[in-house]
Amino acid sequence: MKTTTNDRVVLVNLRGVKSRSDVAFDLKITPQMLGAIERGDRTPSLRLAKKIADYYGTTVDEIFFNHLGHASCL
């Protein structure tokens, strides 16, 4: 699950005005890890991706996969 620029925009928009530190604390990960996921430098485990989606009240698909379908699923 390679993160793209679109994913970064989605994650940053979902975070809104909350600080990276606050969200990371709530997710029980480091701010550095959250930043790396937002930048696309790290790919979260399925468990963490689900935790992030649940935190923001959305789905893993909405955050990490584009609406046209993921290349590995085509």
N, C-alpha and C positions, 0 to 999 in steps of 0.2 A: 504494500500500500504506500506508494510514493506520494508525498505531499506536494501540491503544486501551489503556484502563486495565488490561485483562486481560493484554495483552502486557507491560506494565510489571511486573506481578506475576510473570509467567513469567520475564522476564529477571532480575529481582532475586532470585527464588528459585534460578534456575540459578547465579547468581553466588555465592550462599551467603555464606560468611565471607571470601571473597577480596575484597580492596579493589578499588574501581573503577579505581584507578591500575594495579594489577597486571594486571587483565584487559585494560585499554586498551593497556598496554605489550605484552602477548602478541599482541593483535590488530593492533598497529602503528597505533593511532588515539589521539587525545587523550582524556584522562578526560572532558573537557567534551563531546566528541562522543558518547562512550558514555553519559554522563548524559542528554544530549538524546534519544538513541534510547530509553533506558529510560523517560524521562518522556513520550515520544510527541511531543516537539517537532520531531524530525528523523526522516525515513524513510531507512533505509539503502539504498544501491544494492543491486541483486541480488547483486553480487559480495560486498559486505560482509555482507549478510544470510546468504549461504551460508557465509562465513568464520565468522560468529558461531555459526551452527548447528553447523558442524563442530567448533568449539572446545568447545562444550557437549555434543557427541555426540548431537545431535538433528536435527530437520529444520526447514527454514524454515517449513513449514506449522505445525508444533507451536508455534513461537514467535510467528509473526506473523499467523496466521489462526486464527480460532476454529474449534471442532470442528463447528459447525453449517454452516459454509461462509461464505465471504467475500461481502459484499453485491455486489461487482463481478463475482463469478463466478456469481451466480444468474440 
